């Protein structure tokens, strides 16, 4: 089960789900349902003024995943429409570590040490560009998880690192109160 967001101006946003510390981790499962051959935002984590943010997005070909840290972009990997991926970003110091399916894919930095308080997190949009995709099991943490912790979290629906968990949202078909 998952929440379906179909690129028709629908998205999810929350201030209570967003990390509230400079070093943090956010992760979720997602799949692109259709290759729209258009740019689309997979997620966005931003400070309250939008001056510091991290956003994974697909490029104009509709399937190439990139990471955008406040305007500084880097390639992540090509996606296949219809395939589920686990995406995690670990922000530690001045570096973002991007994990796909529990394995480190790329590092992205240097980035500013902005405080993300208060912050907002969006899934499937930045309110201007959208993706047609399914999302499930959003987890956020107020700490930079280790590679071993990220790998452990990939294989569980519920958070394992409970001492630093910020939010957990299973998103099982968009039930009331889940988001």
VENBEL-V918323 format. One record per residue. N is the residue number from 1. SS is DSSP state (~ for helix, > for strand, _ for the rest). PSI is psi as a letter, one per 40 degrees, with the letter a starting at -180 (* if undefined). Layout:
N,SS,PSI
N,SS,PSI
This chain:
1,_,i
2,_,i
3,>,h
4,>,h
5,>,h
6,>,f
7,_,e
8,_,f
9,_,f
10,_,i
11,_,i
12,>,i
13,>,i
14,>,h
15,_,d
16,_,d
17,_,d
18,_,i
19,_,i
20,_,e
21,_,i
22,_,d
23,_,h
24,>,i
25,>,h
26,>,h
27,>,i
28,>,i
29,>,i
30,>,i
31,>,i
32,>,h
33,_,d
34,_,i
35,_,h
36,_,e
37,_,f
38,_,i
39,_,h
40,>,i
41,>,h
42,_,d
43,>,i
44,>,h
45,>,h
46,>,i
47,>,i
48,_,d
49,_,e
50,_,e
51,_,d
52,_,h
53,>,i
54,>,h
55,>,h
56,>,h
57,>,i
58,>,i
59,_,a
60,_,e
61,_,e
62,_,e
63,_,e
64,>,h
65,>,h
66,>,i
67,>,h
68,>,h
69,>,g
70,_,f
71,_,e
72,>,h
73,>,i
74,>,i
75,>,i
76,>,c
77,>,i
78,>,i
79,_,i
80,_,h
81,_,h
82,_,e
83,_,h
84,_,h
85,>,i
86,>,h
87,>,h
88,>,h
89,>,h
90,>,h
91,>,h
92,>,h
93,_,b
94,_,f
95,>,h
96,>,h
97,>,h
98,>,h
99,>,h
100,>,h
101,_,f
102,_,e
103,>,h
104,>,h
105,>,d
106,>,i
107,>,i
108,>,h
109,>,i
110,_,i
111,_,i
112,_,i
113,_,f
114,_,i
115,_,h
116,_,f
117,_,h
118,_,i
119,>,i
120,>,i
121,>,h
122,>,i
123,>,h
124,_,e
125,>,i
126,_,f
127,_,e
128,_,d
129,_,h
130,>,i
131,_,i
132,>,h
133,>,i
134,>,i
135,>,i
136,>,i
137,>,f
138,>,h
139,>,h
140,>,i
141,>,i
142,_,f
143,_,i
144,_,h
145,_,i
146,_,i
147,~,d
148,~,d
149,~,d
150,~,d
151,~,d
152,~,d
153,~,d
154,~,d
155,_,e
156,_,i
157,_,d
158,_,i
159,_,i
160,_,d
161,_,g
162,~,d
163,~,e
164,~,e
165,>,h
166,>,d
167,>,i
168,>,h
169,>,h
170,_,d
171,_,f
172,_,g
173,_,f
174,_,f
175,_,i
176,_,h
177,_,e
178,_,d
179,_,*
